[in-house]
Amino acid sequence: MPNIKNKKLPQLLKWIGNKQRFAEEIVDTMPREFNSYYEPFLGSGAVLATLCDRKRDKLMPTHSFDKAVGSDVMTPLIEVFKYVKDDPETLINHYKECIENFNDNRKENYLKIRDSFNENHNGLDFAVLTRTCYSGVIRFRKSDGYMSTPIGPHNPISPASFAERVKEWHDLLHDVTFLNNDFRETMSLAREGDVVYCDPPYTHSQTILYGSQSFKIEDLWQSIYECKQRGAKVILSINGQKKSKSEDISVEIPDGLFERGKYVNCGVSMINRLQRSGAVMENEDVHDRLLLTW
């Protein structure tokens, strides 16, 4: 049964490669009833929040599950979600303090926030950076892990709007467990009757994003295989095609690992846009592959 809600969940973090636009489509592929949900590459949290929204819908809940676990290897990101769950007012107040007079001197204020994050790598500054940096592209220097993304041309959302979103997400996620784990640790928890959704770094373009330098796709294939052997169902979003399907950027999938799949149009690559100084581009749509093990 497809979801028929009209109101869309607002985006909490501005995040490159986020699945906000496609979260409903991804959740629609999941069983209507299962035991536990695991999301080991949490990112923007859009799929997790959408699934929780489906479960808590007072008019027509479409999904039922016992517990949900969101995890990521990136510590500041998990700190953000823990603030959303356990201490939303601290997150709201920090954003307000940073953004209230942000436009008085945009570049100087942005650099203060970025410098603070690079010194402490804390979740509070990280949340603000996702809302103020260029297109939500959190880019790190390989040599020393320095967050190097410039300021974006857009105005960040108002403190009132951010507060409203944090409170809405708090209501959805207050029962979720958040772990600062490598994906292999989290996926090892999945058992028969569980669902795992994986949205790993793009293998062709995200080696300098979000601390993804150590990610190896071969390790993910092994974890998916082990989940499948234990009876857990796995859904994977992975790079497929770019330049409006004229160029194949997919990875080689091990035989027999997935039973079905399709392509999802993700629009123009924000990484490409950043690298080309915001130029208007035609025929640059990227299509992800959505693969399922059952």
C-alpha positions in Angstrom: 0.0 0.0 0.0 1.7 3.3 -1.1 1.8 6.2 1.3 -0.9 8.8 0.7 0.1 11.5 3.1 0.3 15.0 1.6 2.5 16.6 4.3 6.2 15.9 3.7 8.6 15.6 6.6 10.9 18.7 6.6 14.6 18.2 6.1 16.6 18.6 9.3 20.2 18.8 8.0 21.2 20.1 4.6 23.2 17.1 3.3 24.7 16.1 0.0 23.3 12.8 -1.3 20.4 12.9 1.2 17.4 10.8 0.4 14.8 13.3 1.5 13.0 13.4 -1.9 13.0 9.6 -2.2 12.5 8.5 1.4 8.9 7.7 0.8 9.7 5.5 -2.2 12.4 3.7 -0.3 10.2 3.0 2.7 7.5 1.7 0.3 9.9 -1.2 -0.6 10.1 -2.3 3.1 7.8 -5.0 4.6 4.8 -3.6 6.4 5.7 -5.6 9.6 9.2 -6.5 10.8 11.2 -6.8 14.0 14.0 -4.2 14.1 15.3 -1.6 11.7 19.0 -0.8 11.2 20.4 2.2 9.2 24.2 1.9 9.4 25.0 5.0 7.1 22.7 7.5 8.8 23.6 10.6 6.9 20.6 13.1 6.9 18.4 10.5 8.7 15.6 11.1 6.1 14.7 7.4 5.6 14.8 6.6 9.3 12.6 9.6 10.2 10.2 8.8 7.3 9.8 5.2 8.5 9.2 6.4 12.1 6.6 8.8 10.8 4.8 6.0 9.0 4.7 4.0 12.2 3.3 6.9 14.3 0.8 8.2 11.7 -2.4 8.6 13.8 -4.7 8.5 10.7 -3.1 5.5 8.9 0.1 3.9 10.2 1.5 1.8 7.3 4.5 0.1 9.1 5.0 -1.7 12.3 8.3 -2.6 13.9 9.7 -3.1 17.4 12.8 -0.9 17.5 15.0 1.3 15.2 18.8 1.9 15.3 20.5 4.7 13.4 24.3 4.6 13.3 27.2 6.3 11.6 31.0 6.2 11.9 31.0 10.1 12.0 30.9 11.2 15.6 29.7 14.8 15.2 26.7 13.5 13.1 25.6 11.1 15.8 26.0 13.8 18.4 23.5 15.9 16.4 20.9 13.1 16.5 21.5 12.5 20.2 20.8 16.2 20.8 17.6 15.9 18.7 16.6 12.9 20.8 17.8 13.8 24.3 18.4 17.6 24.5 16.7 19.4 21.6 16.8 22.8 23.4 20.6 22.9 23.4 20.7 22.3 19.7 18.0 24.9 19.0 19.7 27.5 21.2 23.1 27.0 19.6 21.7 27.3 16.1 19.9 30.5 17.1 23.0 32.0 18.6 25.0 31.3 15.4 22.3 32.3 12.9 20.5 35.2 14.5 22.9 37.8 13.2 24.6 35.6 10.6 23.8 37.8 7.6 25.4 40.9 9.2 28.8 39.5 8.1 28.2 36.2 6.4 31.7 35.1 5.5 33.3 36.1 8.8 30.5 34.5 10.8 30.7 31.3 8.8 34.5 31.0 9.2 34.1 31.4 13.0 31.7 28.4 13.0 33.9 26.4 10.8 37.0 27.2 12.8 35.2 26.2 16.0 34.2 22.9 14.4 37.7 22.2 13.1 39.1 22.8 16.6 36.6 20.7 18.5 34.7 18.5 15.9 31.5 19.0 17.9 28.0 18.1 16.9 26.5 21.6 17.6 28.7 23.4 15.2 28.4 20.6 12.7 24.6 21.0 12.6 25.0 24.7 11.8 27.6 24.0 9.1 25.3 21.6 7.3 22.9 24.5 7.0 25.4 27.2 5.9 28.1 25.5 3.8 27.8 25.1 0.1 25.0 22.7 -0.7 25.5 20.7 2.4 28.7 19.3 1.1 30.8 18.4 4.2 34.2 18.1 2.6 37.4 17.2 4.5 41.0 17.6 3.5 42.6 14.2 3.3 45.9 15.3 4.8 44.5 16.4 8.2 40.7 16.1 8.2 40.1 19.8 8.0 36.6 20.7 7.0 37.2 22.9 4.0 33.8 23.6 2.3 33.2 27.3 1.6 30.1 29.2 2.6 27.0 28.6 0.5 25.2 31.4 -1.4 21.9 30.6 0.2 20.4 32.1 3.4 20.2 29.5 6.2 16.7 28.7 7.5 15.6 30.9 10.3 16.1 29.9 14.0 12.3 29.5 14.3 12.1 27.2 11.3 15.1 25.1 12.6 13.5 24.9 16.1 10.2 23.7 14.6 12.1 21.0 12.6 14.1 19.8 15.6 11.0 19.5 17.7 9.2 17.5 15.0 12.1 15.2 14.6 12.4 14.8 18.3 8.9 13.6 18.5 9.6 11.0 15.8 13.0 9.8 17.0 12.8 9.9 20.8 12.6 6.0 20.9 15.4 5.5 18.4 18.8 4.2 19.5 21.8 6.1 18.0 25.2 4.4 17.8 28.6 5.8 16.7 29.6 2.6 15.0 31.3 1.4 11.9 28.7 0.0 9.5 30.0 -3.6 10.1 29.3 -3.4 13.8 25.8 -2.2 13.3 24.9 -4.7 10.5 26.2 -7.6 12.7 23.3 -6.9 15.0 20.6 -7.7 12.4 18.8 -11.0 12.7 16.0 -12.9 11.0 12.9 -10.7 10.6 14.9 -7.4 10.7 15.4 -4.8 7.9 18.6 -3.0 7.1 18.8 0.1 4.8 22.3 1.0 3.5 23.2 4.3 1.9 27.0 4.2 1.7 29.3 6.8 0.1 29.3 6.8 -3.6 32.2 4.7 -4.7 33.1 7.0 -7.6 33.0 10.5 -6.0 32.8 10.7 -2.2 36.3 9.9 -1.1 36.7 13.3 0.6 33.2 13.5 2.1 32.1 12.8 5.7 35.2 10.8 6.7 34.4 8.2 4.1 38.1 7.7 3.1 38.3 4.3 4.8 35.1 2.8 3.3 35.6 -0.3 1.1 32.7 -1.6 -0.9 34.0 -5.2 -0.5 33.4 -5.0 3.2 29.8 -3.9 2.6 29.2 -6.9 0.3 30.4 -9.2 3.0 28.2 -7.6 5.7 25.1 -7.7 3.4 25.8 -11.4 2.6 26.1 -12.2 6.4 22.8 -10.3 7.1 21.1 -12.3 4.3 22.4 -15.6 5.8 21.0 -14.7 9.2 17.6 -13.9 7.6 17.6 -10.1 7.6 16.4 -8.2 4.6 18.8 -5.6 3.2 18.0 -2.6 0.9 20.9 -0.8 -0.7 21.2 2.6 -2.4 24.3 2.8 -4.6 25.6 4.8 -7.5 24.3 3.7 -10.9 24.3 6.1 -13.8 25.1 9.8 -14.4 24.8 12.3 -17.2 21.1 11.5 -17.5 21.8 7.7 -17.9 24.5 8.2 -20.7 27.4 7.2 -18.4 27.5 4.1 -16.2 29.1 4.7 -12.8 27.8 1.5 -11.1 29.8 -1.0 -9.2 30.1 -4.7 -9.9 27.5 -6.5 -7.8 28.4 -10.0 -6.5 26.2 -12.6 -8.2 23.2 -13.7 -6.2 23.5 -11.1 -3.5 20.3 -9.2 -4.6 17.1 -10.4 -6.0 15.7 -7.2 -7.6 16.3 -3.5 -8.1 15.5 -0.3 -10.0 16.9 3.1 -10.8 15.9 6.3 -8.9 16.4 9.7 -10.4 18.4 11.8 -7.9 18.7 15.0 -9.9 21.9 17.0 -10.6 25.0 16.0 -8.6 25.8 18.6 -6.0 29.4 17.5 -5.9 29.6 18.3 -9.7 27.9 21.6 -9.1 30.4 22.6 -6.4 33.4 21.5 -8.5 32.0 23.6 -11.4 31.4 26.7 -9.4 27.6 26.5 -9.4 27.3 26.5 -13.2 24.0 25.6 -14.7 24.2 22.1 -16.2 22.1 20.2 -18.6 21.8 16.4 -18.9 23.6 15.9 -15.6 21.0 13.9 -13.7 22.3 11.1 -11.5 20.4 7.8 -11.1 21.0 5.7 -8.0 20.4 1.9 -8.0 18.0 0.7 -5.3 18.7 -3.0 -4.7 16.9 -5.5 -2.5 18.0 -8.9 -1.2 14.5 -10.5 -1.4 
